[in-house]
Amino acid sequence: MVLGASSGIGCAVAAELARTGHDLVIGSRDTQKLERIAADLRLRHGVDVRVEAFDALDFASHRPLIERCAGTEGDLAGIVLSHGYMATQEKGQSDFETARRTIDVNFTSCVSVCEAVAEFFVKRGDGVICVVSSVAGDRGRQSNYIYGSSKAGLTAYLQGLRNRLAPSKVAVVTVKPGFVDTPMTYGLLKPGSRVVASPQRVAADICRGMARRKDVIYTPWFWRIIMTIICSIPERVFKKLKT
Ligand SMILES: NC(=O)c1ccc[n+]([C@@H]2O[C@H](COP(=O)([O-])OP(=O)(O)OC[C@H]3O[C@@H](n4cnc5c(N)ncnc54)[C@H](OP(=O)(O)O)[C@@H]3O)[C@@H](O)[C@H]2O)c1
């Protein structure tokens, strides 16, 4: 199951999973777009693709969605949460509704979905929960700290969930992409920059990481080094930097 499959990274993950022969349930709010993606994946790869409406902010709908997809057929093997929302930092600072939406889409909704799916996977005795967080959650920066803190919360939540599920055969994979060329970052990144990855490259890393049941994936890999350096800067120095 891939949530946030209508665009960017989620769409590329769905394509990569279909290419490697996995039947899929794909979800997001835009079901018309998802139907077009599903038709394309069925035709190209001969897999079964079902569309489900998913609204991250409709918390009450999450458990029934998981039960519908997992409970009746009982063969849900894994879930990828790739939905997300990023407004400008200025908008988040001046409009609390935007800040709250950022936190609720990126963090609260993932808690809601993951708890429901974890319960199912523990009963099933297996499963992979893969969630797209961000390098932005590794250190708060003045230019993006509302979005970054929603991802920091998500990363800490996934750490705890992984720790809880370690005795079972349920894997929890945290994905930390750097800059990725998707509609979310349209107009924000330098085109052609070496540090900007394609969603297809990130999706390939995600699918490989899920197959190997990795705990944390930085994608592309060099972001692990970049973030180690950024996190090692002392706070008294970091707070004075224009970041
Ligand atoms: N792009 C980057 O540089 C980058 C870097 C690090 C991490 N990330 C993370 O990677 C994930 C995917 O981002 P992306 O770059 O692929 O962004 P994107 O192209 O803008 O796609 C966002 C996806 O989230 C879904 N979505 C947004 N609000 C939703 C809501 N309220 N309910 C349900 N679905 C919702 C959208 O579907 P609908 O509009 O159809 O609902 C869409 O499928 C996000 O978690 C993002 O924070 C991105």
The ligand as an SDF file (V2000), in Angstrom:
LIG
                    3D

 48 52  0  0  0  0  0  0  0  0999 V2000
   10.6260   16.7280   -2.2830 N   0  0  0  0  0  0  0  0  0  0  0  0
   11.5870   16.8100   -1.3600 C   0  0  0  0  0  0  0  0  0  0  0  0
   12.6300   17.4700   -1.5360 O   0  0  0  0  0  0  0  0  0  0  0  0
   11.4150   16.0500   -0.0680 C   0  0  0  0  0  0  0  0  0  0  0  0
   12.5260   15.9680    0.7900 C   0  0  0  0  0  0  0  0  0  0  0  0
   12.4120   15.2880    1.9720 C   0  0  0  0  0  0  0  0  0  0  0  0
   11.2230   14.6730    2.3170 C   0  0  0  0  0  0  0  0  0  0  0  0
   10.1380   14.7780    1.4950 N   0  0  0  0  0  0  0  0  0  0  0  0
    8.8980   14.1180    1.9020 C   0  0  0  0  0  0  0  0  0  0  0  0
    8.5770   13.1330    0.9490 O   0  0  0  0  0  0  0  0  0  0  0  0
    7.1590   12.9100    0.9480 C   0  0  0  0  0  0  0  0  0  0  0  0
    6.6510   13.0230   -0.4770 C   0  0  0  0  0  0  0  0  0  0  0  0
    6.8690   14.3450   -0.9210 O   0  0  0  0  0  0  0  0  0  0  0  0
    6.9340   14.7370   -2.4650 P   0  0  0  0  0  0  0  0  0  0  0  0
    8.1390   15.5580   -2.6320 O   0  0  0  0  0  0  0  0  0  0  0  0
    6.7320   13.5370   -3.2880 O   0  0  0  0  0  0  0  0  0  0  0  0
    5.6850   15.7270   -2.5270 O   0  0  0  0  0  0  0  0  0  0  0  0
    4.4860   15.9160   -3.5650 P   0  0  0  0  0  0  0  0  0  0  0  0
    4.9300   15.5860   -4.9290 O   0  0  0  0  0  0  0  0  0  0  0  0
    3.9350   17.2700   -3.2660 O   0  0  0  0  0  0  0  0  0  0  0  0
    3.4360   14.7990   -3.1070 O   0  0  0  0  0  0  0  0  0  0  0  0
    2.7530   14.9190   -1.8930 C   0  0  0  0  0  0  0  0  0  0  0  0
    1.7680   13.7870   -1.7820 C   0  0  0  0  0  0  0  0  0  0  0  0
    1.0890   13.9420   -0.5310 O   0  0  0  0  0  0  0  0  0  0  0  0
   -0.3070   13.8290   -0.7500 C   0  0  0  0  0  0  0  0  0  0  0  0
   -1.0160   14.6540    0.2260 N   0  0  0  0  0  0  0  0  0  0  0  0
   -0.7920   15.9530    0.5470 C   0  0  0  0  0  0  0  0  0  0  0  0
   -1.6820   16.3680    1.4650 N   0  0  0  0  0  0  0  0  0  0  0  0
   -2.4690   15.2890    1.7340 C   0  0  0  0  0  0  0  0  0  0  0  0
   -3.5760   15.0770    2.5860 C   0  0  0  0  0  0  0  0  0  0  0  0
   -4.0750   16.0490    3.3670 N   0  0  0  0  0  0  0  0  0  0  0  0
   -4.1560   13.8560    2.6080 N   0  0  0  0  0  0  0  0  0  0  0  0
   -3.6810   12.8620    1.8270 C   0  0  0  0  0  0  0  0  0  0  0  0
   -2.6270   12.9910    1.0020 N   0  0  0  0  0  0  0  0  0  0  0  0
   -2.0370   14.1950    0.9480 C   0  0  0  0  0  0  0  0  0  0  0  0
   -0.5310   14.3310   -2.1770 C   0  0  0  0  0  0  0  0  0  0  0  0
   -1.6910   13.7150   -2.7300 O   0  0  0  0  0  0  0  0  0  0  0  0
   -3.1060   14.4290   -3.0160 P   0  0  0  0  0  0  0  0  0  0  0  0
   -2.8600   15.8660   -3.2910 O   0  0  0  0  0  0  0  0  0  0  0  0
   -3.6530   13.6310   -4.1700 O   0  0  0  0  0  0  0  0  0  0  0  0
   -3.8820   14.1630   -1.7670 O   0  0  0  0  0  0  0  0  0  0  0  0
    0.7110   13.7890   -2.8760 C   0  0  0  0  0  0  0  0  0  0  0  0
    0.4890   12.4670   -3.3090 O   0  0  0  0  0  0  0  0  0  0  0  0
    6.5760   13.9660    1.8990 C   0  0  0  0  0  0  0  0  0  0  0  0
    6.4000   13.3770    3.1700 O   0  0  0  0  0  0  0  0  0  0  0  0
    7.6770   15.0080    1.9880 C   0  0  0  0  0  0  0  0  0  0  0  0
    7.6050   15.7400    3.1860 O   0  0  0  0  0  0  0  0  0  0  0  0
   10.2080   15.4400    0.2930 C   0  0  0  0  0  0  0  0  0  0  0  0
  1  2  1  0
  2  3  2  0
  2  4  1  0
  4  5  1  0
  4 48  2  0
  5  6  2  0
  6  7  1  0
  7  8  2  0
  8  9  1  0
  8 48  1  0
  9 10  1  0
  9 46  1  0
 10 11  1  0
 11 12  1  0
 11 44  1  0
 12 13  1  0
 13 14  1  0
 14 15  2  0
 14 16  1  0
 14 17  1  0
 17 18  1  0
 18 19  2  0
 18 20  1  0
 18 21  1  0
 21 22  1  0
 22 23  1  0
 23 24  1  0
 23 42  1  0
 24 25  1  0
 25 26  1  0
 25 36  1  0
 26 27  1  0
 26 35  1  0
 27 28  2  0
 28 29  1  0
 29 30  1  0
 29 35  2  0
 30 31  1  0
 30 32  2  0
 32 33  1  0
 33 34  2  0
 34 35  1  0
 36 37  1  0
 36 42  1  0
 37 38  1  0
 38 39  2  0
 38 40  1  0
 38 41  1  0
 42 43  1  0
 44 45  1  0
 44 46  1  0
 46 47  1  0
M  CHG  2   8   1  16  -1
M  END
$$$$
